[in-house]
Amino acid sequence: MSAITCFKAYDLRGRIPGELNDDVAYRVARGYAEFLSPKRVVVGRDIRLSSAGLADAVCRGLTDSGVDVYDIGICGTEGVYFATFDGGYDGGIMITASHNPPDYNGMKFVREQSKPISADNGLQEIRRFAERGEFPEAKTRGTRASLDTLQQYVAHLLTYVDVARLKPLKIVVNAGNGGAGLIIDQLQRHLPFEFIKVHHEPDGHFPNGIPNPMIEENRAPTIEAIRAHGADLGLAWDGDFDRCFFFDEHADFIEGYYIVGLLASILLRGEPGGKVVHDPRLTWNTLEIVKAAGGQAIQSKCGHAFIKQRMREVDAVYGGEMSAHHYFRRFAYCDSGMIPWLLVAQILCESGKPLSTLVGERIALFPVSGELNYRVPDPRVAIAALEARYARLAHKVDRTDGLSYEFANWRFNLRASNTEPLIRLNVEARGSQELMQAKTQELLGLLRSRGAVAADH
């Protein structure tokens, strides 16, 4: 048995070539086929330099297992989601490492209807098959064919807006040298928007830094372009563009939490009693907006596999995480980095209001700390310290994901990372930036006394 170390909670990700290489990719594809027994599988890849070779190895593993492969080429993760559910395929594999450094790569897996495969529903079985490396000989070798789904995918994206009601907007788009620019170019011919393109060309070397807008210094080119061009809106994506990040007309970065509330209000129109799934890290703004719109807010553990499963269970119209993942019922409950900005652009056009106005009141009502990441010797010790300090004072305790404590005018969530010795802290308050900041510093002081050190992300 040869151990494969790059399996994570929701996907596979590792450094090239030590952790992930053609041999590992081939065995993982064979393991996927052994677990799922699919007949037809979609395969796509991002723009990383190693992705084409890994895709070849995956396709070879699938065809050696008797699976017919439909190769959609370079795309975003949502391209695989779309192709899988739209074409009625048995599964899909995306070769991507999202926002990781250039010397990383990985894979994301779905089954029929783009249902996610994660650690609790198949990923560990795939790992065991791959590590054992003993695969039955297929009666008939599968075939590999190219499949062009780009036009159908773009046509689907355009169904989320009424193009006739859109007005000219000036929009800065920063693809981070990832793949998002390829789709913006396709959408551009259908939309009345002027796009100011930053780091637009796909380049697997990532010459302008890792495509991760969560890192503050990576936001500077988008901010500068908004100011230089007087843009109405700024957008940035990670490498496989399954996350979309927003900047308002003042070039201020908008926390994903407030976009969740805005999208919920949009998607609940015409959906009385519609359900919205959210994560537990920050909640008060979402709860208030969903209630006001006549919807029902449903909490889920963080992470795309959990959100998607919960959405399917309750047939939610929308799901949102503060990490800039947004999920849509009409997109097979999957996340998309393109649908969110199209919906927001429509609201800007219809309302005549800038983004700062649409979210500004909510930011004032529920100020937040933003997610603070700290490295700790033992996450359990750090969480226990906060429990000892706050348990008796809390009005409400929730353990859906990590530890959430609510008080009269503020709340916090502290959770351990699934993959690293990290803890992630989020704090929000009702109507008081000062209270939020004071409580954040109070919590961080307690964590630092238990050895916590600020992480890079």
Beta strands, then each sheet from edge to edge (+ up, - down):
strand 1: 12-15
strand 2: 40-45
strand 3: 68-74
strand 4: 91-95
strand 5: 104-111
strand 6: 144-146
strand 7: 170-174
strand 8: 194-198
strand 9: 233-237
strand 10: 244-247
strand 11: 253-254
strand 12: 275-278
strand 13: 296-299
strand 14: 318-320
strand 15: 326-328
strand 16: 334-335
strand 17: 372-375
strand 18: 396-398
strand 19: 403-406
strand 20: 410-416
strand 21: 422-429
strand 22: 453-454
sheet 1: 1+ 5- 4+ 2+ 3+ 6+
sheet 2: 8+ 7+ 9+ 10- 11+
sheet 3: 13+ 12+ 14+ 15- 16+
sheet 4: 18+ 19- 20+ 21- 17+ 22-
end
